[in-house]
Amino acid sequence: MGEKNVLELRDVRKSFGKLCAVDGVSLTIGSGELVAFMGQNGAGKSTTMRAIAGLSRIDSGEIRISGRDVHDDPVGARACLGYVPQELMVYRFLSGEEYLTLVARIRGVSEDKVTECVEKMLTLCDLTTARRRMIRDYSGGMARKIAMAGALIGRPELIVLDESFVGLDPESTFKLSRYLKQYAADRGAVLISSHILDMLHELCTRFVILHHGKIVSDISRTALDDLLTQDSEIHDITGYYLKQTGQSDLIGDLNRNNIKSEGV
């Protein structure tokens, strides 16, 4: 765990009619942690992330960001959060530069630092030449990068990224991954979901697997790597994921065919 609890979920439950999407999830993420949130489509990852962002009210339980209750103090909690959902939410009729400037001011970046922060994020995401184009005219990958830049600007204490690397070019994936590693090293906290398991294995310090709305595994990078060297059956993160989600029958095919982790 990190030095400071940045995100705390306590027995969080959320149902849609008869479907229990999140079933008693408890999770704590500390400063300096870069946590992978893994699971099949429909496992409850996006529902949990939307609840963390205050966009979906939970049925019961508690969610706190830097000590602020997401339900009781939504403004205070969101001030500590940078969030990119699967379905992007950006102001399409602003330019990239205007959007980041707006976000920086909302985040309370001092006026004399706004331009510097915006420039840094545009450079990080390779959007300097598109800074004055309206976001509605961006490609899908460019729109996702500007959304990530908006989440990162002002260095909120917690970053939550839901499938945010989908559609990004290799250069941007590398640069943003490197930035997130440094962000965590500087005592930030990150929760990231992706089906690109190889990337998560390379990037993250901890791995949480959600299955049918429940956490079935929570393991550190060190413990996972030790397990992979000792277990004769599983050899990579995909094999570990399959075993933890009750799909051990697929591991033989995985090993025989040397299937890569992307796309599980």
C-alpha positions in Angstrom: 0.0 0.0 0.0 1.0 3.6 -0.4 1.8 6.0 2.4 -1.6 7.8 2.3 -5.0 6.4 1.5 -6.1 8.3 -1.6 -9.1 6.1 -2.6 -11.2 4.1 -0.2 -14.1 1.9 -1.2 -16.0 0.1 1.6 -18.5 -2.6 0.8 -19.8 -0.8 -2.3 -22.9 -2.3 -4.0 -24.7 -1.2 -7.1 -27.6 -3.0 -8.9 -29.5 -2.3 -12.0 -32.9 -3.9 -11.5 -32.2 -7.6 -10.7 -28.6 -7.4 -12.0 -26.0 -6.9 -9.2 -23.2 -5.1 -11.1 -21.0 -4.3 -8.0 -21.3 -6.8 -5.2 -19.6 -5.7 -1.9 -16.3 -4.2 -3.4 -13.8 -3.0 -0.8 -10.6 -1.5 -2.1 -8.0 1.0 -0.8 -5.4 2.6 -3.0 -2.5 4.6 -1.5 -0.3 7.3 -2.8 2.4 6.0 -5.1 0.3 3.1 -6.3 -0.5 2.4 -10.0 -3.3 -0.2 -9.8 -4.7 -2.3 -12.7 -8.4 -3.0 -12.6 -9.0 -6.1 -14.7 -12.1 -8.1 -15.6 -14.3 -9.3 -18.4 -16.8 -7.0 -20.1 -19.7 -6.7 -17.7 -17.6 -7.5 -14.6 -18.4 -4.1 -13.0 -15.3 -2.1 -13.7 -16.9 0.8 -15.4 -19.8 0.9 -13.0 -17.3 1.1 -10.1 -15.3 3.8 -11.8 -18.4 5.9 -12.6 -19.3 5.6 -8.9 -15.9 6.8 -7.9 -16.3 9.8 -10.2 -19.7 10.5 -8.6 -21.6 9.9 -11.9 -23.5 6.9 -10.5 -25.0 6.7 -7.0 -24.2 3.5 -5.2 -26.9 1.5 -3.4 -24.9 1.1 -0.3 -21.3 1.4 1.0 -18.9 4.3 1.0 -16.4 5.9 -1.4 -13.9 8.4 -0.3 -11.2 10.3 -2.3 -8.5 11.8 -0.1 -10.9 11.5 2.9 -13.8 13.3 1.1 -17.0 11.3 0.7 -18.1 11.2 -2.9 -21.8 11.3 -2.0 -21.7 13.8 0.9 -19.0 16.1 -0.6 -19.0 15.6 -4.3 -17.3 18.9 -5.2 -14.5 18.3 -2.7 -14.0 14.7 -3.9 -14.0 15.6 -7.6 -11.4 18.4 -7.0 -9.0 15.5 -6.1 -9.9 13.4 -9.1 -8.9 13.2 -12.8 -11.2 10.8 -14.6 -11.5 9.6 -18.2 -14.5 7.4 -18.9 -14.9 4.9 -21.8 -17.4 7.2 -23.4 -15.6 10.5 -23.6 -17.0 13.6 -22.0 -15.3 16.7 -23.4 -16.5 20.0 -24.7 -16.5 19.4 -28.4 -17.0 23.0 -29.4 -13.8 24.2 -27.6 -10.4 23.9 -29.1 -7.9 21.6 -27.4 -6.1 24.6 -25.9 -9.3 26.2 -24.7 -10.5 23.0 -23.1 -7.2 22.4 -21.2 -7.2 26.1 -20.1 -10.7 25.7 -18.8 -9.9 22.5 -16.9 -6.7 24.1 -15.4 -8.7 27.0 -14.1 -11.5 24.8 -12.7 -8.7 22.8 -10.9 -7.4 25.9 -9.3 -4.1 26.1 -11.1 -2.7 29.6 -10.4 -3.2 32.0 -13.3 0.6 32.4 -13.8 1.0 28.6 -14.2 -2.0 27.9 -16.5 -0.2 28.5 -19.8 2.7 26.4 -18.7 0.5 23.5 -17.6 -1.5 23.6 -20.8 1.7 23.6 -22.9 3.1 20.7 -21.0 0.0 18.6 -21.6 -0.3 19.5 -25.3 3.3 18.5 -25.8 2.9 15.2 -23.8 -0.1 14.2 -26.0 1.5 15.5 -29.3 -1.4 17.9 -29.8 0.6 21.2 -30.1 -0.2 21.5 -33.8 -3.9 20.8 -33.2 -4.2 23.2 -30.3 -6.6 25.6 -32.0 -8.7 23.0 -33.8 -12.1 22.3 -32.3 -12.3 19.0 -30.5 -15.3 18.0 -32.6 -12.8 17.8 -35.5 -10.3 15.6 -33.7 -9.9 11.9 -34.6 -11.0 9.4 -32.0 -7.4 8.9 -30.8 -6.8 12.7 -30.6 -10.1 13.2 -28.6 -9.0 10.5 -26.2 -5.6 12.1 -25.7 -7.1 15.5 -25.0 -9.4 13.8 -22.4 -6.4 12.2 -20.8 -4.6 15.6 -20.8 -7.6 17.1 -19.1 -7.5 14.4 -16.4 -3.8 14.9 -15.8 -3.6 18.7 -15.7 -3.1 20.2 -12.3 -1.9 16.9 -10.9 -5.0 15.7 -9.0 -4.3 13.2 -6.2 -6.2 10.4 -8.0 -6.3 9.5 -11.7 -9.0 7.0 -12.9 -8.7 5.8 -16.5 -11.3 3.5 -18.0 -10.0 1.9 -21.2 -8.2 5.1 -21.9 -5.5 3.6 -24.1 -7.9 2.3 -26.7 -7.1 3.7 -30.1 -3.9 5.5 -29.1 -0.8 5.2 -31.4 2.2 3.4 -30.0 4.2 6.7 -29.4 1.4 8.2 -27.3 0.9 5.0 -25.4 4.6 4.9 -24.5 4.7 8.6 -23.5 1.6 8.5 -21.4 2.6 5.3 -19.7 5.9 6.8 -18.8 4.2 9.9 -17.5 1.9 7.8 -15.3 4.8 5.9 -13.9 6.5 9.2 -12.9 3.2 10.5 -11.5 2.9 7.5 -9.2 6.6 7.8 -8.3 5.8 11.3 -7.2 3.1 10.0 -4.8 0.1 10.2 -7.1 -2.4 7.3 -7.2 -3.8 5.7 -10.4 -6.6 3.2 -11.1 -6.6 2.0 -14.7 -8.7 -0.5 -16.5 -7.7 -2.1 -19.8 -8.0 -5.4 -21.7 -4.4 -5.0 -22.9 -2.9 -7.2 -20.1 0.7 -7.0 -21.3 0.6 -3.3 -21.0 -0.9 -3.4 -17.5 1.8 -5.9 -16.4 4.5 -3.6 -17.7 2.9 -0.4 -16.2 1.3 -1.2 -12.9 2.4 -2.0 -9.4 -0.7 -3.9 -8.3 -3.4 -5.9 -10.0 -7.0 -6.2 -8.9 -9.4 -8.6 -10.7 -13.1 -8.0 -10.6 -15.3 -11.0 -11.6 -19.1 -10.9 -11.5 -19.0 -7.7 -9.4 -16.6 -9.2 -6.8 -12.9 -8.8 -6.3 -11.4 -12.2 -6.7 -7.7 -11.2 -6.6 -5.6 -8.3 -5.3 -1.9 -8.9 -5.8 1.2 -6.8 -5.9 3.6 -6.7 -8.9 6.3 -8.3 -6.9 4.1 -11.1 -5.7 2.7 -11.7 -9.2 6.1 -11.9 -10.8 7.3 -14.3 -8.0 4.2 -16.5 -8.7 4.8 -16.6 -12.4 8.3 -17.9 -11.9 7.2 -20.6 -9.5 3.9 -21.8 -11.0 4.4 -24.6 -13.6 0.9 -23.9 -15.1 0.8 -20.2 -15.6 3.6 -18.2 -17.3 2.2 -14.7 -17.8 -0.4 -12.3 -16.6 -3.1 -13.7 -19.0 -2.7 -17.2 -17.5 -3.0 -15.7 -14.0 -6.1 -13.8 -15.0 -7.7 -16.9 -16.5 -7.0 -18.9 -13.4 -8.4 -16.3 -11.0 -11.6 -16.0 -13.1 -12.3 -19.7 -13.3 -11.2 -20.2 -16.8 -8.3 -22.6 -16.2 -9.4 -24.8 -19.1 -8.1 -22.1 -21.5 -4.6 -22.0 -20.0 -3.5 -25.0 -21.9 -4.5 -23.5 -25.2 -2.8 -20.2 -24.1 0.5 -22.0 -23.5 0.4 -24.1 -26.6 -0.4 -21.3 -28.9 1.6 -18.6 -27.1 -1.4 -16.3 -27.2 -0.5 -12.7 -26.3 -2.3 -10.9 -23.4 -4.0 -8.3 -25.6 -7.7 -8.8 -26.1 -8.6 -11.1 -23.2 
